[in-house]
Amino acid sequence: MTRKSQLPLIVIVGPTASGKTGLAIRLAREFGGEIISADSRAVYSGLDIGTAKPTKEEQQLAPHWGIDIALPSERFTAADFKHYAVQKIAEIRSRGHIPLLVGGTGLYVDSVVYDYEFPDTNQELSERNSLDAMNLDELYDYCMKNNINLPENYKNKRYVINTILRKGQALRRRTQPVENCFIVGIATDKTTLRTRIENRAEDIFSQKVIDEAEDAARTHGWDNEAMTGNIYPLLRRHMAGELSIDDAKRAFITLDWHLAKRQMTWLKRSEHIRWLPLDDAYTYCARVLANLNNS
């Protein structure tokens, strides 16, 4: 019988709307697993519909972690996530259960899989505060003057600031995944993925998501970290009379499509991901987990 400390870490990645949640829940129920969400939006409480979190019903089907662990007004970093996830993986294994790390936020996943070493956040806090006050053009100018190469995702202010804080140096990390880690990526053809994104937009856009946005903005402000991306700026413009609901929906589909392409660009850099169609991904993971009983 496999020792608790030797239980594998199953990692399921893929673009938004690729079917990761359903696959993870199925595996968790069949093989005694617990799911750790690796989604930079799902960590924030009170924003459920617009971030496409697993529903309450889905969360009841299998234990979920990494959801609703920070307020929208709080800063939650990849370093925070890595610390949280590593702790949860150890706890899940101690219960004799299988940890499943599931999500599309590549930096969150990689921080765990490749054991990133992040800088001391206390030392960088004052410098970060001054950088936060700059706009992107000012940050680009800072990088140019200090000979710091911009990150690949240079349009994301948070990524640019993190690169500056590291003085342009890459994070220290392993070149190989942590031990006993199986990484599967859900391969989805573009037409199918686009259709799933469109269908999800139809489900998300409702009075409920508008009410959710209003409540969060009233409590935390529109400019909080959790509401700067995704659907919420579009809802803000709709409520201000600048966008019809249909125009907002079309814009959201475009944004989600671009997000999916950015996620795939990040994930495709890894040579350690086994890319499989959804059904084959289940078969592969199930085979790995079924073999535990024979070891």
C-alpha positions, -999 to +999 in steps of 0.1 A: +000+000+000+013+035-009+025+055+021+006+088+028+037+109+022+042+091-012+007+098-025+010+116-059+001+152-067-022+152-097-021+186-116-048+194-141-042+225-163-058+240-193-074+272-206-106+286-192-137+266-200-118+235-210-135+212-185-109+211-157-134+214-128-156+185-140-126+162-145-112+171-111-145+164-093-149+131-111-114+120-100-118+133-065-150+113-060-137+081-075-103+081-058-107+099-026-092+132-037-094+169-025-091+197-050-069+228-046-081+256-070-052+274-088-072+303-100-061+339-092-097+351-091-113+323-072-093+332-041-115+362-035-147+359-016-180+374-027-172+371-064-186+338-074-205+341-106-183+365-125-152+345-117-168+312-128-159+295-095-171+259-090-207+262-079-218+255-044-233+222-056-200+213-073-180+222-042-203+198-022-194+169-044-157+170-034-136+190-009-123+222-024-095+245-012-081+278-025-116+294-029-128+324-009-095+327+011-090+365+007-111+396+006-113+415-028-095+445-011-066+423+000-034+417-019-029+380-026+002+370-044+016+339-061+039+336-031+009+336-009-007+309-030+024+287-030+026+288+008-011+280+011-011+252-015+020+234-002+004+234+032-028+220+019-011+193-001+006+181+031-027+182+050-045+163+023-018+136+021-018+133+059-055+123+056-046+096+031-063+115+003-051+125-032-043+162-037-054+176-071-041+210-081-064+224-107-065+257-125-055+279-154-033+305-135+001+294-148+022+312-122+001+297-094+006+262-108+043+266-116+050+281-082+040+247-066+052+223-094+086+239-097+090+250-061+095+287-068+116+307-043+100+341-038+117+372-024+110+383+012+078+403+009+085+424+040+117+438+025+100+447-008+068+463+007+078+500+006+093+497-029+062+479-041+040+507-027+059+533-047+057+512-079+020+507-074+015+544-077+030+544-112+011+538-144+023+513-170+041+539-191+060+551-160+069+515-151+082+509-187+103+540-184+117+528-151+126+495-166+144+512-196+164+535-173+174+506-150+182+481-178+154+457-168+138+435-195+100+435-195+082+402-188+063+384-215+030+396-200+042+432-200+006+446-202-001+432-168+010+458-142+014+433-114+038+412-136+059+443-145+062+453-108+072+418-098+099+419-125+112+452-112+113+440-076+134+410-088+157+435-106+148+417-139+161+383-126+140+352-131+126+335-100+147+307-086+130+274-093+135+237-101+141+226-136+121+195-130+087+191-113+086+182-076+087+144-069+057+122-075+038+148-096+017+140-126+007+169-148-020+166-174-032+194-198-067+193-213-063+196-251-093+213-267-097+223-303-103+260-309-139+256-322-150+236-292-133+259-267-148+290-283-183+274-281-178+266-244-167+302-237-198+315-255-221+291-237-206+301-203-211+338-211-248+331-216-249+314-182-229+341-164-247+373-176-277+377-154-292+401-129-274+380-102-239+388-115-249+425-117-260+424-081-228+406-071-207+433-088-227+461-071-224+445-037-186+440-040-180+475-054-201+490-026-179+472+000-145+472-016-146+498-044-144+491-082-106+494-083-099+466-059-075+439-071-102+412-077-124+434-099-098+449-122-101+422-148-125+397-163-162+406-164-164+434-137-151+464-157-177+455-184-204+453-158-193+487-144-196+502-179-230+486-184-243+500-151-230+534-161-251+532-194-220+529-216-226+493-228-257+474-235-259+440-219-254+423-254-224+445-261-209+436-227-215+399-233-198+400-267-169+419-251-166+394-223-165+365-248-136+383-266-118+388-233-122+352-222-110+340-256-079+362-253-074+349-217-076+313-230-049+321-256-026+337-230-031+307-207-021+283-235+009+304-243+021+301-207+013+264-204+028+253-237+062+264-225+063+234-202+077+202-216+064+183-186+026+186-193+010+156-209-016+171-233-047+149-238-083+153-248-107+155-219-118+118-219-082+106-224-071+129-196-095+111-173-082+077-184-046+087-178-052+101-143-075+072-134-048+047-144-022+065-123-045+065-093-057+029-098-021+017-098-017+030-062-038+001-049-014-023-067+018-008-054 
